[in-house]
Amino acid sequence: MTNRRNFLKGVASGIIFCSCGLLDAAHAQQPAARARRPVTVKGKRVKTIDVHAHCMFHEANDLMGEEAARLVAPVRNAPEAFITVAERLKAMDDMAIDMEVLSINPFWYRKERDLAAQIVKINNEKLAELCAAQPERFAAFASLALQHPDLAVEQLEHAVKKLGLRGAAIGGSVLGESFHEARFHPVWAKAEELGAVLFVHPQSTPELANRFKGNGWLSNTIGNPLETTIALQHLIFEGTLDKFPRLKVLAAHGGGYLPSYAPRSDHACFVSPAGCNPDIKLKKKPTEYLNQMHFDALVFTAEALRHLVAQVGASQVVLGSDHPYIWEQHPVDHVLGASTLSDPQKVAILGGNAAKLFGFKAV
């Protein structure tokens, strides 16, 4: 009955958070987190900021009609998976997270203009309402109808200037179109003008759906990081980051596969000139563009985190958990336990880098 009451409270408030139906089972298999709020490193208080945390709203999902069930498929028939704000705050406390930057995966890219606009309006207004009510605990990325770039420009400006949101969450592509396409340039120009952070969160690589069939949830485990890798490579090689050098790009899941094999990119156009457009003259080596992007630390192991930092620099890595999905339940411990990181690097990744990126107070 308690779970049912909490579910109804969430519906009544208009604010719900989406979690995973396997949460309790996963918790039972995980050791208790060592870190608790407030977090300190060598006696220095650290404001921990999780830039990769999700939520959803019933009102927006309901506009999707029959597709709404698919959006919450992992948790359907489990109302206890929809938690109230109080429960979210408790979970954050247990994870030693001071602030979450919330985002909603863009499930509306296939929708026509008016419906997409309604969905985005609901998301952004409710995110703003939540952040205003809990400004020390929540910030948020706006939703955008990116399939309609002119509309997305208006939505982004309104979200940042009027609603106080900190940027926008976008997919890894838009209905098969890559972000370097000229029709998206007005969106990147507006984001650069506003100083808005663009959080690239993939939704698999749809054109490979048939190859992903079978065991292992490959559409996610392979498809998501692959989509991010392709998105970032296009931004680099097509000169988009040269056109918009102040664009703030934040990549989910450690930037996909790109940081793991980035040096190959430096050799591509030299080895195969025919595979590159001679009219596009990059201003620096492909790997150097990684140092102007940011990446979350959702890479699971200490060795993977060491490698990510070695490739892109500790100054470009921020905390990410995918909460309330149970990919990384103890993101703070993951960083604190990394023996290859110095104390200043740990402080930066736990919150200092995000505070600088978003303009938050560091403590």
ZAMARGU-4260 file (C-alpha; in steps of 0.2 Angstrom, whole numbers, plus 5000, padded with zeros to 4 digits):
<rodrens>
0) 5000/5000/5000 | 5014/5012/5004 | 5021/5010/4986 | 5004/5013/4979 | 5001/5028/4989
5) 5018/5035/4984 | 5014/5032/4966 | 4998/5041/4967 | 5007/5055/4976 | 5019/5056/4961
10) 5004/5057/4949 | 4996/5070/4958 | 5011/5081/4959 | 5014/5079/4941 | 5032/5074/4944
15) 5038/5056/4943 | 5054/5048/4940 | 5057/5033/4930 | 5067/5018/4938 | 5070/5000/4934
20) 5059/4986/4940 | 5074/4976/4945 | 5080/4989/4957 | 5077/4980/4973 | 5086/4964/4966
25) 5101/4974/4960 | 5102/4983/4977 | 5103/4966/4985 | 5118/4961/4974 | 5127/4978/4977
30) 5138/4982/4992 | 5132/4997/5002 | 5139/5013/4996 | 5154/5020/5007 | 5152/5038/5003
35) 5138/5049/5011 | 5134/5067/5010 | 5143/5078/5012 | 5158/5071/5003 | 5175/5077/5007
40) 5192/5074/4999 | 5207/5077/5011 | 5195/5087/5022 | 5189/5098/5008 | 5170/5098/5005
45) 5165/5093/4988 | 5148/5097/4979 | 5145/5081/4970 | 5135/5084/4953 | 5128/5070/4943
50) 5125/5076/4925 | 5117/5060/4919 | 5101/5057/4928 | 5084/5054/4920 | 5066/5058/4924
55) 5049/5057/4914 | 5032/5065/4916 | 5015/5056/4914 | 5007/5070/4905 | 5020/5070/4891
60) 5020/5051/4890 | 5001/5051/4888 | 5002/5061/4873 | 5012/5047/4864 | 4996/5036/4865
65) 5000/5017/4863 | 5018/5021/4861 | 5018/5026/4880 | 5019/5008/4886 | 5035/5006/4876
70) 5043/5021/4884 | 5041/5013/4902 | 5042/4995/4896 | 5055/4990/4909 | 5044/4996/4923
75) 5026/4993/4917 | 5015/4984/4930 | 5027/4990/4943 | 5020/5007/4950 | 5033/5007/4964
80) 5046/5011/4951 | 5039/5028/4949 | 5045/5038/4964 | 5041/5054/4973 | 5053/5069/4974
85) 5056/5064/4993 | 5061/5047/4987 | 5072/5054/4974 | 5081/5065/4986 | 5084/5051/4998
90) 5091/5040/4984 | 5103/5054/4980 | 5108/5056/4998 | 5112/5037/4998 | 5122/5039/4983
95) 5131/5054/4990 | 5125/5065/4976 | 5121/5084/4980 | 5114/5089/4964 | 5107/5080/4948
100) 5106/5088/4931 | 5090/5080/4925 | 5086/5075/4907 | 5073/5066/4897 | 5078/5055/4882
105) 5070/5062/4866 | 5056/5049/4862 | 5047/5062/4852 | 5058/5064/4836 | 5046/5055/4825
110) 5031/5066/4830 | 5023/5080/4819 | 5027/5097/4824 | 5012/5102/4835 | 5012/5086/4845
115) 5031/5087/4848 | 5029/5105/4853 | 5016/5100/4866 | 5027/5086/4873 | 5042/5098/4874
120) 5032/5111/4883 | 5026/5100/4896 | 5043/5093/4899 | 5052/5109/4900 | 5039/5118/4911
125) 5039/5103/4923 | 5057/5102/4924 | 5058/5121/4928 | 5045/5119/4941 | 5055/5105/4950
130) 5071/5115/4949 | 5064/5130/4956 | 5057/5120/4970 | 5073/5112/4974 | 5087/5123/4967
135) 5101/5116/4977 | 5097/5098/4972 | 5091/5099/4954 | 5095/5107/4938 | 5089/5101/4921
140) 5092/5100/4902 | 5078/5106/4891 | 5069/5095/4879 | 5069/5100/4860 | 5059/5095/4845
145) 5076/5094/4835 | 5067/5086/4820 | 5060/5104/4818 | 5076/5115/4820 | 5067/5132/4819
150) 5056/5126/4833 | 5070/5119/4843 | 5079/5136/4842 | 5064/5144/4850 | 5062/5131/4863
155) 5080/5132/4868 | 5080/5151/4870 | 5064/5150/4880 | 5070/5136/4891 | 5087/5145/4895
160) 5081/5163/4896 | 5063/5161/4903 | 5064/5144/4912 | 5081/5144/4919 | 5086/5127/4911
165) 5105/5124/4908 | 5105/5117/4891 | 5097/5103/4881 | 5097/5084/4880 | 5098/5078/4862
170) 5099/5061/4854 | 5114/5055/4844 | 5105/5058/4828 | 5088/5064/4822 | 5079/5051/4811
175) 5095/5045/4803 | 5101/5063/4800 | 5118/5068/4808 | 5121/5084/4818 | 5133/5091/4805
180) 5119/5093/4793 | 5117/5112/4789 | 5099/5112/4794 | 5104/5109/4812 | 5117/5123/4812
185) 5104/5137/4819 | 5102/5126/4834 | 5120/5125/4837 | 5122/5143/4834 | 5109/5147/4847
190) 5117/5135/4860 | 5133/5143/4857 | 5126/5161/4859 | 5117/5156/4875 | 5131/5146/4883
195) 5120/5131/4884 | 5126/5114/4887 | 5121/5100/4874 | 5120/5083/4882 | 5121/5070/4869
200) 5112/5054/4875 | 5110/5041/4861 | 5094/5030/4858 | 5104/5016/4850 | 5109/5015/4832
205) 5092/5011/4823 | 5099/5006/4806 | 5107/4992/4815 | 5092/4985/4823 | 5092/4969/4814
210) 5110/4965/4819 | 5106/4969/4837 | 5093/4955/4838 | 5097/4941/4851 | 5103/4940/4868
215) 5112/4954/4878 | 5101/4969/4874 | 5114/4974/4861 | 5103/4988/4855 | 5109/4997/4871
220) 5125/4989/4876 | 5133/4991/4859 | 5120/5003/4850 | 5121/5017/4862 | 5139/5020/4863
225) 5141/5017/4845 | 5128/5030/4841 | 5137/5043/4852 | 5154/5038/4844 | 5147/5042/4826
230) 5139/5058/4832 | 5155/5065/4839 | 5165/5059/4825 | 5154/5069/4813 | 5155/5084/4823
235) 5174/5083/4822 | 5177/5078/4804 | 5163/5088/4796 | 5170/5104/4804 | 5155/5108/4815
240) 5166/5111/4830 | 5176/5123/4820 | 5161/5132/4815 | 5155/5133/4833 | 5171/5133/4843
245) 5162/5138/4859 | 5149/5125/4858 | 5148/5115/4875 | 5146/5097/4871 | 5143/5084/4884
250) 5143/5065/4879 | 5135/5052/4889 | 5142/5035/4893 | 5160/5041/4893 | 5158/5047/4875
255) 5155/5029/4868 | 5170/5021/4859 | 5178/5037/4853 | 5190/5040/4868 | 5195/5021/4867
260) 5202/5022/4850 | 5203/5041/4846 | 5221/5041/4839 | 5216/5031/4824 | 5206/5047/4819
265) 5222/5057/4817 | 5228/5045/4804 | 5212/5042/4793 | 5214/5056/4781 | 5233/5054/4779
270) 5231/5035/4775 | 5215/5037/4764 | 5213/5054/4757 | 5199/5047/4746 | 5189/5045/4762
275) 5190/5063/4767 | 5183/5079/4759 | 5198/5090/4754 | 5187/5105/4756 | 5185/5102/4774
280) 5201/5109/4783 | 5201/5105/4801 | 5210/5117/4812 | 5218/5104/4823 | 5220/5085/4824
285) 5204/5075/4827 | 5210/5070/4844 | 5212/5088/4850 | 5194/5091/4848 | 5191/5079/4862
290) 5199/5091/4874 | 5185/5104/4870 | 5171/5092/4874 | 5165/5084/4891 | 5162/5066/4895
295) 5153/5058/4909 | 5162/5045/4920 | 5150/5031/4917 | 5163/5019/4911 | 5161/5006/4925
300) 5179/5001/4930 | 5194/5010/4937 | 5204/5006/4922 | 5191/5013/4910 | 5191/5029/4920
305) 5210/5030/4920 | 5210/5028/4901 | 5196/5041/4898 | 5206/5053/4909 | 5222/5049/4900
310) 5214/5052/4883 | 5203/5068/4886 | 5210/5075/4902 | 5203/5075/4919 | 5196/5093/4917
315) 5184/5086/4904 | 5176/5072/4914 | 5161/5074/4925 | 5151/5063/4936 | 5137/5052/4928
320) 5126/5038/4935 | 5111/5036/4923 | 5100/5036/4939 | 5087/5030/4942 | 5092/5016/4930
325) 5104/5005/4939 | 5119/5006/4928 | 5130/5014/4941 | 5123/5014/4959 | 5139/5021/4967
330) 5146/5034/4955 | 5155/5044/4969 | 5164/5028/4976 | 5169/5024/4958 | 5179/5040/4957
335) 5185/5040/4975 | 5192/5023/4973 | 5201/5027/4957 | 5220/5025/4963 | 5226/5033/4947
340) 5217/5050/4950 | 5225/5063/4961 | 5215/5071/4974 | 5212/5087/4964 | 5207/5077/4949
345) 5194/5068/4960 | 5187/5084/4966 | 5186/5090/4948 | 5177/5075/4942 | 5165/5074/4957
350) 5159/5091/4954 | 5171/5105/4951 | 5171/5102/4932 | 5152/5102/4931 | 5151/5117/4942
355) 5162/5127/4930 | 5153/5120/4914 | 5136/5124/4920 | 5140/5140/4931 | 5135/5132/4948
360) 5142/5136/4964 | 5156/5124/4968 | 5151/5121/4986
</rodrens>
